[in-house]
């Protein structure tokens, strides 16, 4: 089976890149936007950086700011109604992964109304038309939703997250402007940055990985590892590096999938509303230890990309341990909790249910080591 690469049509990078959206909107003949964001980005005037450009250019828009940290089925339905009511013909997503994921679901349903039941989009839904055009403007450096064909929605009734994988959902334009990320607080910067590192590491070792995506993921690991500490301290170099590194990781993993770090993190998010980046960051070292026997020499290259010295002199076991240790050190340095019991609401008695849910997650199939409910439960217990 041939390897496939799907990327968004156009991307802009660097400080001030958001100014490019005006010419793109006019050049594409878009008439009216539904701006999808959240209340905090309105409150703290981050979204204003975009809407002021639209105002100055006399470009029409309405704002939908009901997005939550883990976007739900109900939020998507409200967004669909808002899009129709506004008479919009395109979407502008401003925020982290949640506004972009919400926009993807809205855009897919508008152009594929047979999937109005949001839950029907789970997995690889057989949509026939590209979604409504999306301009994605991330304010966090982590999810890379602006360049991926994936989105995640929470079914609050069943306390679970479900993953949707659809080439029709990818934004047409991505604007990766580190100035849009400069107001992120330290905790969010750390969490989203570790999410990006998880994307790069899982994408590098997933079953579908191949030479082109390996190149992307190793470079992403290198950039993220050298940039995240600076980004947490809000240095320009750190912000610039993380903006690029998370995007490169997204280019890769969107095309080859992930593994059980994400399966297990999705379960935590669905069950407890745990922030996705925190869940990934806590679980990543424990899953890396579990997966190590199925990764060949790849952990040596992860360690090298993370700046570990003398990796060529190490045995394979030493190199694998060095890679895991480097991930743990970075996680500690940026203030990530090291055990699940430190996370709000997480209960040990829920772990069997979480393991069942994780095993059924779409990301599990890409894990480099074949697994089971019992083995996932063991990882949860180890991480707890």
VOPAGU-2260 file (C-alpha; in pm, 1 decimal, decimal comma):
REM VOPAGU-2260
SITE   aa  ch    i         X         Y         Z
SITE  UNK   A    0       0,0       0,0       0,0
SITE  UNK   A    1     149,2     341,1     -95,0
SITE  UNK   A    2     239,8     598,7     168,0
SITE  UNK   A    3      20,3     908,6     156,5
SITE  UNK   A    4      96,2    1270,3     248,1
SITE  UNK   A    5    -179,4    1528,3     297,4
SITE  UNK   A    6     -97,5    1884,4     407,7
SITE  UNK   A    7    -295,6    2207,6     415,3
SITE  UNK   A    8    -287,8    2425,9     102,6
SITE  UNK   A    9    -107,9    2736,1     232,2
SITE  UNK   A   10      78,3    2823,8     551,2
SITE  UNK   A   11     233,6    3146,5     677,0
SITE  UNK   A   12     507,4    3151,3     941,9
SITE  UNK   A   13     672,1    3410,7    1160,6
SITE  UNK   A   14     596,5    3719,6    1369,0
SITE  UNK   A   15     321,5    3928,1    1212,0
SITE  UNK   A   16     210,4    3648,4     980,3
SITE  UNK   A   17    -157,1    3709,2    1062,0
SITE  UNK   A   18    -149,6    4016,8     837,3
SITE  UNK   A   19    -153,0    3778,0     538,9
SITE  UNK   A   20    -512,0    3672,2     602,6
SITE  UNK   A   21    -666,0    3985,0     451,2
SITE  UNK   A   22    -518,7    3925,8     105,5
SITE  UNK   A   23    -604,3    3554,5     128,8
SITE  UNK   A   24    -968,6    3630,1     214,2
SITE  UNK   A   25   -1003,2    3882,5     -65,2
SITE  UNK   A   26    -815,5    3666,3    -315,2
SITE  UNK   A   27   -1037,5    3367,7    -247,8
SITE  UNK   A   28   -1357,3    3570,3    -272,7
SITE  UNK   A   29   -1481,4    3481,2      76,4
SITE  UNK   A   30   -1777,7    3693,1     184,2
SITE  UNK   A   31   -1843,0    3643,9     556,2
SITE  UNK   A   32   -1661,9    3454,8     830,7
SITE  UNK   A   33   -1780,6    3277,5    1138,9
SITE  UNK   A   34   -1493,4    3339,2    1382,0
SITE  UNK   A   35   -1469,4    3037,9    1613,5
SITE  UNK   A   36   -1287,5    3099,6    1941,1
SITE  UNK   A   37   -1335,1    3087,3    2317,5
SITE  UNK   A   38   -1442,7    3341,8    2577,0
SITE  UNK   A   39   -1096,8    3381,0    2732,7
SITE  UNK   A   40    -941,4    3476,9    2400,9
SITE  UNK   A   41   -1215,3    3738,4    2364,5
SITE  UNK   A   42   -1172,9    3856,8    2724,3
SITE  UNK   A   43    -795,9    3896,3    2699,2
SITE  UNK   A   44    -813,3    4060,0    2353,5
SITE  UNK   A   45    -616,1    3789,5    2173,5
SITE  UNK   A   46    -891,3    3739,4    1916,1
SITE  UNK   A   47    -892,0    4117,3    1864,6
SITE  UNK   A   48    -556,2    4086,3    1688,3
SITE  UNK   A   49    -741,6    3906,7    1408,6
SITE  UNK   A   50   -1080,2    4078,4    1413,5
SITE  UNK   A   51    -914,0    4423,1    1405,1
SITE  UNK   A   52    -759,4    4324,9    1071,1
SITE  UNK   A   53   -1102,5    4221,6     944,2
SITE  UNK   A   54   -1255,4    4548,6    1067,6
SITE  UNK   A   55    -986,3    4759,4     903,9
SITE  UNK   A   56   -1040,0    4577,9     572,9
SITE  UNK   A   57   -1422,3    4599,4     602,4
SITE  UNK   A   58   -1452,1    4220,6     595,4
SITE  UNK   A   59   -1774,3    4082,0     740,4
SITE  UNK   A   60   -1778,6    3834,3    1028,6
SITE  UNK   A   61   -1968,3    3713,2    1331,6
SITE  UNK   A   62   -1814,2    3556,4    1642,0
SITE  UNK   A   63   -1895,0    3217,3    1796,0
SITE  UNK   A   64   -1715,0    3197,9    2130,0
SITE  UNK   A   65   -1881,5    2897,5    2294,4
SITE  UNK   A   66   -1581,5    2666,4    2246,2
SITE  UNK   A   67   -1462,5    2477,9    2555,3
SITE  UNK   A   68   -1124,0    2321,7    2636,0
SITE  UNK   A   69   -1251,4    1979,7    2528,7
SITE  UNK   A   70   -1509,5    2066,8    2259,2
SITE  UNK   A   71   -1831,5    1872,0    2294,4
SITE  UNK   A   72   -2101,7    1739,2    2065,3
SITE  UNK   A   73   -2333,5    2012,4    2195,0
SITE  UNK   A   74   -2082,4    2288,4    2117,3
SITE  UNK   A   75   -2044,4    2161,0    1760,6
SITE  UNK   A   76   -2422,5    2161,5    1712,1
SITE  UNK   A   77   -2441,0    2519,5    1840,6
SITE  UNK   A   78   -2160,8    2613,9    1605,5
SITE  UNK   A   79   -2342,0    2464,7    1306,2
SITE  UNK   A   80   -2650,5    2666,7    1397,2
SITE  UNK   A   81   -2439,8    2982,4    1438,7
SITE  UNK   A   82   -2277,5    2932,1    1096,7
SITE  UNK   A   83   -2615,8    2900,0     928,0
SITE  UNK   A   84   -2762,9    3195,1    1117,2
SITE  UNK   A   85   -2466,5    3416,2    1025,4
SITE  UNK   A   86   -2494,1    3337,1     656,1
SITE  UNK   A   87   -2121,1    3267,0     660,9
SITE  UNK   A   88   -1926,3    3096,5     384,6
SITE  UNK   A   89   -1596,0    3030,4     566,4
SITE  UNK   A   90   -1453,2    2983,2     914,4
SITE  UNK   A   91   -1168,6    3148,1    1103,1
SITE  UNK   A   92   -1048,2    2938,9    1399,2
SITE  UNK   A   93    -856,6    3133,9    1663,0
SITE  UNK   A   94    -712,2    2944,0    1958,4
SITE  UNK   A   95    -560,6    2612,2    2048,9
SITE  UNK   A   96    -673,9    2278,9    1914,1
SITE  UNK   A   97   -1026,6    2316,2    2047,5
SITE  UNK   A   98   -1146,5    2602,3    1820,5
SITE  UNK   A   99    -987,2    2437,0    1517,1
SITE  UNK   A  100   -1134,4    2095,9    1602,1
SITE  UNK   A  101   -1474,0    2260,5    1652,3
SITE  UNK   A  102   -1438,6    2439,5    1319,0
SITE  UNK   A  103   -1349,9    2115,9    1142,1
SITE  UNK   A  104   -1663,2    1946,6    1273,3
SITE  UNK   A  105   -1880,7    2247,9    1187,0
SITE  UNK   A  106   -1733,9    2271,5     838,0
SITE  UNK   A  107   -1774,5    1901,6     767,9
SITE  UNK   A  108   -2138,3    1896,6     880,3
SITE  UNK   A  109   -2231,4    2209,0     683,9
SITE  UNK   A  110   -2109,2    2053,2     357,5
SITE  UNK   A  111   -2203,1    1693,4     449,7
SITE  UNK   A  112   -2539,0    1736,7     629,2
SITE  UNK   A  113   -2598,2    1361,9     638,4
SITE  UNK   A  114   -2346,5    1366,4     927,7
SITE  UNK   A  115   -2543,7    1616,4    1137,4
SITE  UNK   A  116   -2531,6    1358,5    1417,3
SITE  UNK   A  117   -2184,3    1459,7    1532,3
SITE  UNK   A  118   -2107,4    1116,6    1678,5
SITE  UNK   A  119   -2145,2     967,2    1330,0
SITE  UNK   A  120   -1817,2    1137,4    1236,5
SITE  UNK   A  121   -1614,9     911,0    1466,7
SITE  UNK   A  122   -1332,2     721,6    1301,3
SITE  UNK   A  123   -1297,7     755,0     924,1
SITE  UNK   A  124   -1640,4     882,5     821,3
SITE  UNK   A  125   -1724,6     848,2     452,5
SITE  UNK   A  126   -1779,7    1218,6     385,1
SITE  UNK   A  127   -1802,8    1313,0      18,9
SITE  UNK   A  128   -1728,6    1687,1      17,9
SITE  UNK   A  129   -1448,6    1903,3     159,6
SITE  UNK   A  130   -1550,7    2102,3     463,1
SITE  UNK   A  131   -1625,1    2472,4     460,1
SITE  UNK   A  132   -1294,0    2660,4     407,6
SITE  UNK   A  133   -1109,1    2716,0     735,4
SITE  UNK   A  134    -838,2    2968,4     817,1
SITE  UNK   A  135    -668,5    2829,6    1129,2
SITE  UNK   A  136    -473,3    3065,8    1355,5
SITE  UNK   A  137    -326,5    2879,7    1653,9
SITE  UNK   A  138    -259,8    3061,8    1980,6
SITE  UNK   A  139     -92,6    2757,7    2138,6
SITE  UNK   A  140     208,2    2559,0    2021,9
SITE  UNK   A  141     101,8    2199,4    2056,4
SITE  UNK   A  142    -189,3    2041,8    1874,3
SITE  UNK   A  143     -91,5    2131,9    1514,5
SITE  UNK   A  144    -462,8    2104,2    1433,6
SITE  UNK   A  145    -404,1    2359,1    1158,5
SITE  UNK   A  146    -213,4    2101,2     949,9
SITE  UNK   A  147    -375,2    1772,0    1049,9
SITE  UNK   A  148    -664,0    1566,9     915,7
SITE  UNK   A  149    -775,2    1475,9    1267,6
SITE  UNK   A  150   -1005,4    1629,6    1523,8
SITE  UNK   A  151   -1130,8    1518,6    1863,5
SITE  UNK   A  152   -1478,7    1574,0    2008,8
SITE  UNK   A  153   -1607,7    1491,0    2356,5
SITE  UNK   A  154   -1930,0    1296,3    2403,7
SITE  UNK   A  155   -2021,3    1432,8    2745,0
SITE  UNK   A  156   -2314,2    1195,9    2790,5
SITE  UNK   A  157   -2087,0     892,5    2764,3
SITE  UNK   A  158   -1784,7    1065,3    2923,0
SITE  UNK   A  159   -1558,9     979,6    2632,0
SITE  UNK   A  160   -1360,4    1146,3    2357,7
SITE  UNK   A  161   -1378,6    1023,3    2000,7
SITE  UNK   A  162   -1130,6    1084,1    1720,6
SITE  UNK   A  163   -1235,2    1175,8    1368,0
SITE  UNK   A  164    -992,7    1123,4    1079,0
SITE  UNK   A  165   -1097,0    1286,8     753,3
SITE  UNK   A  166    -885,3    1434,6     470,3
SITE  UNK   A  167   -1182,2    1660,4     394,6
SITE  UNK   A  168   -1142,1    1851,9     721,4
SITE  UNK   A  169    -797,7    2007,3     675,7
SITE  UNK   A  170    -782,9    2390,7     688,8
SITE  UNK   A  171    -703,0    2562,7     361,3
SITE  UNK   A  172    -485,5    2825,4     532,3
SITE  UNK   A  173    -272,4    2800,8     846,9
SITE  UNK   A  174    -113,1    3104,3    1007,6
SITE  UNK   A  175     163,1    3014,7    1253,5
SITE  UNK   A  176     242,6    3346,7    1416,8
SITE  UNK   A  177     441,4    3324,7    1742,9
SITE  UNK   A  178     312,1    3667,7    1841,4
SITE  UNK   A  179     -33,7    3509,3    1871,2
SITE  UNK   A  180     116,5    3269,0    2126,4
SITE  UNK   A  181     304,6    3519,1    2344,0
SITE  UNK   A  182      19,2    3563,7    2594,8
SITE  UNK   A  183       0,0    3191,6    2679,4
SITE  UNK   A  184      59,4    3133,8    3051,8
SITE  UNK   A  185     349,0    2911,2    3157,7
SITE  UNK   A  186     134,5    2610,9    3249,3
SITE  UNK   A  187     -48,1    2607,1    2917,2
SITE  UNK   A  188     276,3    2659,7    2726,3
SITE  UNK   A  189     430,6    2360,4    2903,9
SITE  UNK   A  190     128,1    2135,7    2852,4
SITE  UNK   A  191      80,2    2213,3    2483,3
SITE  UNK   A  192     453,4    2186,9    2423,0
SITE  UNK   A  193     464,7    1838,9    2574,4
SITE  UNK   A  194     165,1    1750,4    2357,1
SITE  UNK   A  195     373,1    1848,2    2054,3
SITE  UNK   A  196     664,7    1636,7    2177,5
SITE  UNK   A  197     426,2    1343,5    2222,4
SITE  UNK   A  198     307,3    1386,7    1864,0
SITE  UNK   A  199     664,5    1381,1    1738,4
SITE  UNK   A  200     773,0    1077,6    1942,0
SITE  UNK   A  201     458,6     872,0    1882,1
SITE  UNK   A  202     460,2     961,6    1513,1
SITE  UNK   A  203     824,3     854,5    1486,9
SITE  UNK   A  204     767,3     508,8    1636,2
SITE  UNK   A  205     417,5     432,1    1507,2
SITE  UNK   A  206     366,2     126,0    1286,1
SITE  UNK   A  207     298,8     338,1     977,4
SITE  UNK   A  208     612,7     554,0    1012,7
SITE  UNK   A  209     834,3     583,4     706,1
SITE  UNK   A  210    1139,2     776,4     590,8
SITE  UNK   A  211     970,0    1106,9     505,6
SITE  UNK   A  212     775,0    1127,2     830,2
SITE  UNK   A  213    1077,3    1007,4    1030,2
SITE  UNK   A  214    1263,2    1309,8     898,0
SITE  UNK   A  215     983,5    1540,8    1011,1
SITE  UNK   A  216     945,8    1384,9    1352,5
SITE  UNK   A  217    1315,3    1379,8    1439,4
SITE  UNK   A  218    1348,9    1746,5    1342,1
SITE  UNK   A  219    1039,3    1828,7    1547,0
SITE  UNK   A  220    1182,6    1646,6    1851,2
SITE  UNK   A  221    1505,9    1843,7    1814,0
SITE  UNK   A  222    1334,2    2183,0    1782,7
SITE  UNK   A  223    1084,7    2120,5    2062,1
SITE  UNK   A  224    1351,1    1988,8    2299,5
SITE  UNK   A  225    1567,8    2297,5    2258,4
SITE  UNK   A  226    1277,7    2547,2    2255,4
SITE  UNK   A  227    1019,4    2445,3    2514,7
SITE  UNK   A  228    1203,3    2566,7    2823,4
SITE  UNK   A  229    1251,1    2905,0    2659,7
SITE  UNK   A  230     890,1    2920,6    2546,0
SITE  UNK   A  231     772,3    2856,0    2902,8
SITE  UNK   A  232     983,6    3157,9    3003,0
SITE  UNK   A  233     835,7    3352,4    2708,4
SITE  UNK   A  234    1160,0    3412,4    2520,5
SITE  UNK   A  235    1116,6    3507,0    2152,6
SITE  UNK   A  236    1347,8    3224,4    2047,0
SITE  UNK   A  237    1148,7    2971,9    2248,3
SITE  UNK   A  238     816,4    3091,9    2109,4
SITE  UNK   A  239     946,2    3089,7    1750,7
SITE  UNK   A  240    1091,8    2742,2    1789,9
SITE  UNK   A  241     780,7    2592,1    1943,1
SITE  UNK   A  242     555,6    2747,8    1677,6
SITE  UNK   A  243     760,0    2574,4    1407,1
SITE  UNK   A  244     833,8    2249,5    1591,4
SITE  UNK   A  245     472,1    2170,7    1671,6
SITE  UNK   A  246     373,7    2234,6    1308,4
SITE  UNK   A  247     642,7    2000,9    1174,6
SITE  UNK   A  248     528,1    1730,5    1417,0
SITE  UNK   A  249     173,1    1778,8    1287,6
SITE  UNK   A  250     286,4    1738,1     927,5
SITE  UNK   A  251     417,4    1395,9    1018,7
SITE  UNK   A  252     176,2    1239,7    1264,3
SITE  UNK   A  253    -132,3    1347,9    1071,3
SITE  UNK   A  254     -19,4    1113,5     796,2
SITE  UNK   A  255      97,4     811,4     997,7
SITE  UNK   A  256    -104,8     817,2    1319,0
SITE  UNK   A  257     -14,8     796,3    1685,3
SITE  UNK   A  258     -23,5     536,3    1963,2
SITE  UNK   A  259    -151,5     455,5    2307,4
SITE  UNK   A  260     -21,5     768,2    2480,2
SITE  UNK   A  261    -299,1     942,7    2291,8
SITE  UNK   A  262    -547,3     661,0    2343,7
SITE  UNK   A  263    -491,8     680,4    2718,1
SITE  UNK   A  264    -491,6    1061,3    2723,6
SITE  UNK   A  265    -820,2    1072,1    2532,5
SITE  UNK   A  266    -974,4     852,6    2800,9
SITE  UNK   A  267    -854,2    1081,9    3078,8
SITE  UNK   A  268    -990,8    1382,6    2893,1
SITE  UNK   A  269   -1327,4    1224,5    2829,2
SITE  UNK   A  270   -1364,7    1087,3    3181,7
SITE  UNK   A  271   -1230,3    1378,9    3389,1
SITE  UNK   A  272   -1192,6    1667,0    3142,5
SITE  UNK   A  273    -816,7    1648,0    3199,5
SITE  UNK   A  274    -635,1    1893,1    2968,9
SITE  UNK   A  275    -503,3    1694,0    2675,3
SITE  UNK   A  276    -145,8    1819,1    2692,4
SITE  UNK   A  277    -115,5    1740,3    3062,9
SITE  UNK   A  278    -255,7    1389,6    3011,9
SITE  UNK   A  279      -7,5    1320,7    2730,3
SITE  UNK   A  280     284,8    1463,1    2925,0
SITE  UNK   A  281     219,0    1253,3    3235,1
SITE  UNK   A  282     173,1     930,9    3039,2
SITE  UNK   A  283     447,9     967,7    2776,8
SITE  UNK   A  284     747,9     831,6    2974,8
SITE  UNK   A  285     553,2     531,2    3104,5
SITE  UNK   A  286     428,9     437,8    2757,5
SITE  UNK   A  287     777,6     488,8    2614,0
SITE  UNK   A  288     911,9     236,3    2865,9
SITE  UNK   A  289     639,7      -9,7    2766,8
SITE  UNK   A  290     696,5      37,9    2392,4
SITE  UNK   A  291    1077,3      28,0    2403,4
SITE  UNK   A  292    1117,4    -342,3    2303,3
SITE  UNK   A  293     927,3    -276,4    1978,2
SITE  UNK   A  294    1123,4      28,1    1861,5
SITE  UNK   A  295    1457,7    -103,4    1738,4
SITE  UNK   A  296    1720,9     171,6    1736,3
SITE  UNK   A  297    1471,4     458,3    1726,8
SITE  UNK   A  298    1510,7     560,2    2091,4
SITE  UNK   A  299    1881,4     618,6    2025,2
SITE  UNK   A  300    1782,5     873,4    1760,9
SITE  UNK   A  301    1524,6    1030,1    1996,5
SITE  UNK   A  302    1795,3    1069,0    2261,2
SITE  UNK   A  303    2030,5    1221,9    2004,7
SITE  UNK   A  304    1763,6    1467,7    1887,7
SITE  UNK   A  305    1701,3    1567,9    2249,2
SITE  UNK   A  306    2068,0    1653,5    2296,7
SITE  UNK   A  307    2186,3    1348,8    2491,1
SITE  UNK   A  308    2564,6    1312,2    2459,5
SITE  UNK   A  309    2758,1    1000,3    2354,9
SITE  UNK   A  310    2453,4     803,3    2240,3
SITE  UNK   A  311    2659,0     599,5    1992,9
SITE  UNK   A  312    2864,5     455,5    2278,8
SITE  UNK   A  313    2553,5     330,5    2458,6
SITE  UNK   A  314    2402,1     -16,1    2442,6
SITE  UNK   A  315    2051,3     -28,8    2305,5
SITE  UNK   A  316    1912,3     -60,9    2658,4
SITE  UNK   A  317    2113,9     240,9    2774,1
SITE  UNK   A  318    2001,0     445,9    2475,4
SITE  UNK   A  319    1638,2     360,4    2539,4
SITE  UNK   A  320    1668,6     461,2    2903,6
SITE  UNK   A  321    1844,8     782,9    2802,6
SITE  UNK   A  322    1557,8     878,1    2572,9
SITE  UNK   A  323    1298,8     821,3    2844,9
SITE  UNK   A  324    1512,8    1005,5    3100,0
SITE  UNK   A  325    1546,9    1303,9    2863,6
SITE  UNK   A  326    1168,9    1321,1    2824,3
SITE  UNK   A  327    1121,9    1304,7    3202,1
SITE  UNK   A  328    1384,9    1576,0    3259,1
SITE  UNK   A  329    1215,4    1811,9    3012,6
SITE  UNK   A  330     876,2    1741,2    3168,1
SITE  UNK   A  331    1007,2    1816,9    3519,1
SITE  UNK   A  332    1186,9    2130,1    3401,4
SITE  UNK   A  333     864,1    2280,1    3262,6
SITE  UNK   A  334     655,6    2189,0    3567,2
SITE  UNK   A  335     449,8    1891,4    3450,2
SITE  UNK   A  336     306,5    1655,5    3717,6
SITE  UNK   A  337     480,2    1319,0    3716,4
SITE  UNK   A  338     197,1    1095,5    3838,9
SITE  UNK   A  339    -169,8    1063,5    3749,6
SITE  UNK   A  340    -267,0    1081,8    4116,4
SITE  UNK   A  341    -156,6    1446,9    4108,9
SITE  UNK   A  342    -427,8    1528,2    3852,5
SITE  UNK   A  343    -767,5    1657,1    3971,0
SITE  UNK   A  344   -1045,4    1398,5    4018,8
SITE  UNK   A  345    -848,7    1096,9    3888,4
SITE  UNK   A  346    -938,2     785,8    4091,1
SITE  UNK   A  347    -757,4     455,1    4102,6
SITE  UNK   A  348   -1085,6     261,7    4097,3
SITE  UNK   A  349   -1162,4     409,3    3752,5
SITE  UNK   A  350    -848,5     267,9    3591,1
SITE  UNK   A  351   -1009,7     -53,9    3457,4
SITE  UNK   A  352   -1280,1     148,5    3279,8
SITE  UNK   A  353   -1017,2     384,4    3140,9
SITE  UNK   A  354    -816,8      88,8    3008,5
SITE  UNK   A  355   -1119,9     -53,2    2827,9
SITE  UNK   A  356   -1192,0     285,6    2672,9
SITE  UNK   A  357    -828,9     335,5    2570,0
SITE  UNK   A  358    -800,0      -3,6    2403,0
SITE  UNK   A  359   -1101,6      85,6    2184,0
SITE  UNK   A  360    -953,9     423,4    2081,3
SITE  UNK   A  361    -862,7     470,2    1714,5
SITE  UNK   A  362    -500,4     557,8    1803,9
SITE  UNK   A  363    -433,4     217,6    1960,9
SITE  UNK   A  364    -390,7      44,1    1625,9
SITE  UNK   A  365     -84,3     254,5    1543,9
SITE  UNK   A  366     106,5     168,2    1858,3
SITE  UNK   A  367     439,1      -1,3    1775,1
SITE  UNK   A  368     380,6    -273,7    2032,4
SITE  UNK   A  369      61,3    -477,6    2013,4
SITE  UNK   A  370    -124,1    -431,6    2337,8
SITE  UNK   A  371    -426,9    -542,0    2539,4
SITE  UNK   A  372    -668,2    -402,0    2795,2
SITE  UNK   A  373    -469,4    -573,0    3072,5
SITE  UNK   A  374    -139,1    -423,7    2958,3
SITE  UNK   A  375    -286,7     -74,1    2924,7
SITE  UNK   A  376    -425,5    -112,3    3274,7
SITE  UNK   A  377     -76,5    -199,9    3397,4
SITE  UNK   A  378      61,8     119,3    3238,8
SITE  UNK   A  379    -210,9     326,4    3404,0
SITE  UNK   A  380    -130,9     168,1    3740,1
SITE  UNK   A  381     238,1     236,1    3692,9
SITE  UNK   A  382     164,6     597,4    3601,7
SITE  UNK   A  383     -83,0     643,2    3884,8
